[in-house]
Structure formats: structure tokens, C-alpha cells
Amino acid sequence: MECAVVEVKFPASSLVPKNENGALNFVRKYPEYNGKDVTIAILDSGVDPRAKGLEIVPGGDVKVGERFDCSGCGDGTILDLSGRVLRLSNAMKAKCPSGQYRVGLKSMHDLYSPRIREKIVADTKLKPWDEAHKKALAEVSPDVADFDAKNPNAHNLSLKEKLTKENLHGTVEFLNACEKKF
């Protein structure tokens, strides 16, 4: 029995959330902003220059000109916003004869659409936050109840007991305030 290969074009365009991240609206509003005459350095060890969107710019030039290991190549340096020293290769310096570079910093969180940002916050609250918060509240609540049961008359407490009571109730109040602000 012969095996037939069926070629189907994979819908890779649907994997990039262009509508959600606002890219479609931007391209429609500014069709002339296509990256021409712009050089961007991306410091990311996971960039694959063979990826469909990184192959060529609209004019036909190659998008990813070079890839560098900035841990030691080149002899020029730039101090980035985090205080690290980035080394420049001769090819990078040749692309910018003026020697003026702009180094920026953008939080990934700012690039997400509001719906995606809300989902990330909700997932963060559900997974790492809720479990730890509920555990902390569950640990302090019996201590408060035990202290109040052992000391029904709050007027006759010693200084140490007053501080213990204040600390326990303050902890509960703080945990409840954190839950409301999350």
C-alpha cells in the first residue's frame, strides 16, 4: 500500500495574535511604517532568524542582519539601562557610523492587550497568589482565635500580650487588605 503525502499549508498566521496585540490596527493606521531604514537590536537568546516573520522586510532586504553573542564579541561597548555592558562588533559599529545608539527598555506586560493582561493577572492570582495567601491566612486565624479565647478581658493585658494581640490582628488586617488590592 502506498502512502500519499497530503500537503496542507499550516495556518501560522493564526498563531500570532495580531488583533489582540493591536498590530492589525497599527498597520492599517500607519501602512508606511514598515521598518524601512530602522535597525533594532533584540537581546534574546531564543530568536530564530529563520522564522517566517523575520526573513525579509517589504523591500526585500534581510530582516535579521547578524546575530551576536554579546558576552564577549567586539571591542566597543554600550551601557544598557540595567547597568550591564554590551559589547559591539565591528559590523554593528559599521551600521552606525555616528556612534550614537539608543537603548530602550519595555516591559512585556505593556505590550499585551487589555484582555490578555487581565487573563495573565487572573491566572497569577489564581495560581501562585491564592494558595499562598489562603495558607498564610489559615495559619494566623487560629492563633488570633486562641489568643482571644485565652484573654477575654483586653483591659488586663501586659505590654507583651498587647503587642502580641496587635501583631496578630495587624497580620490578619494586612492579609485582608492585600487580598482586596490584588
SVG drawing of the C-alpha trace seen along z (x, -y; Angstrom):
<svg xmlns="http://www.w3.org/2000/svg" viewBox="-14 -61 52 63">
<polyline fill="none" stroke="black" stroke-width="0.4" points="0.0,0.0 1.4,-3.4 1.5,-6.3 0.3,-9.6 1.6,-12.8 -1.0,-15.5 0.4,-19.0 -1.6,-21.4 -0.4,-24.9 -0.2,-25.4 -2.1,-28.5 0.9,-30.0 -0.7,-33.5 -3.4,-32.4 -0.7,-31.7 0.3,-35.3 -2.4,-37.3 -2.2,-40.3 -5.7,-41.5 -5.2,-41.1 -1.9,-42.9 -3.1,-45.8 -0.8,-45.1 -3.5,-45.0 -4.9,-48.4 -1.4,-49.8 -0.6,-48.5 -3.9,-49.8 -3.4,-53.2 0.3,-53.5 0.9,-51.4 4.1,-53.3 5.7,-52.3 7.2,-49.0 10.6,-49.1 12.5,-50.5 15.7,-52.2 15.3,-51.1 17.8,-48.8 16.7,-47.2 18.9,-45.1 17.0,-42.4 18.9,-40.8 17.2,-37.4 18.8,-34.0 15.7,-32.4 15.3,-34.3 15.2,-32.1 16.1,-34.2 14.5,-31.5 11.1,-32.3 8.6,-33.4 8.2,-36.9 11.9,-37.5 13.0,-36.6 12.7,-39.7 11.3,-43.3 8.8,-44.6 11.7,-46.0 13.3,-42.5 16.2,-43.1 17.0,-40.6 15.4,-41.4 18.0,-39.7 21.3,-41.1 23.5,-39.5 23.3,-37.5 25.9,-38.2 26.8,-36.7 27.1,-40.0 29.0,-38.3 32.4,-38.9 32.5,-39.8 33.6,-43.1 35.6,-45.9 33.0,-48.7 30.6,-48.9 27.3,-50.3 26.0,-50.6 22.4,-49.4 19.6,-50.6 20.1,-47.7 23.8,-48.6 25.2,-45.7 27.9,-46.4 27.0,-45.3 29.9,-44.7 29.5,-45.8 31.1,-44.0 32.8,-45.9 29.8,-45.1 27.4,-46.7 29.6,-49.8 29.8,-50.0 26.0,-50.2 26.0,-53.3 29.0,-55.5 27.8,-58.3 28.3,-56.1 25.0,-57.2 22.9,-54.3 19.5,-54.3 18.9,-51.7 15.4,-51.2 13.5,-49.1 9.9,-47.9 8.0,-45.7 6.4,-42.8 3.3,-43.4 2.8,-46.8 2.8,-45.1 -0.2,-42.9 -3.8,-43.9 -6.0,-44.7 -7.8,-41.3 -4.6,-39.3 -3.2,-41.4 -6.4,-40.7 -6.1,-37.0 -2.4,-37.0 -3.3,-38.8 -6.3,-36.4 -4.1,-33.4 -1.4,-34.8 -3.9,-35.5 -5.4,-32.0 -2.2,-30.0 0.7,-31.4 -1.2,-34.1 -4.4,-32.5 -2.7,-29.3 0.0,-31.1 -2.4,-33.9 -5.0,-31.4 -2.3,-29.4 -1.0,-32.5 -4.5,-33.5 -5.3,-29.9 -2.1,-29.9 -2.8,-33.2 -6.6,-32.8 -6.4,-30.0 -3.6,-32.0 -6.0,-35.0 -8.9,-32.9 -6.7,-31.1 -5.3,-34.4 -8.8,-36.0 -10.1,-32.8 -7.3,-32.9 -7.5,-36.6 -11.2,-37.6 -10.5,-40.7 -8.4,-43.0 -8.1,-45.6 -5.9,-43.5 -3.2,-42.6 0.5,-43.0 2.6,-45.1 3.9,-41.9 0.4,-40.5 -0.9,-43.8 1.9,-43.7 1.1,-40.0 -2.6,-40.8 -1.8,-43.9 0.6,-41.8 -1.9,-39.0 -4.8,-41.4 -2.4,-43.5 -1.3,-40.4 -5.0,-39.5 -5.8,-43.1 -2.7,-43.2 -3.6,-39.9 -7.2,-41.0 -6.0,-44.4 -3.6,-42.6 -6.5,-40.4 -8.6,-43.4 -5.8,-45.2 -4.8,-42.2"/>
</svg>
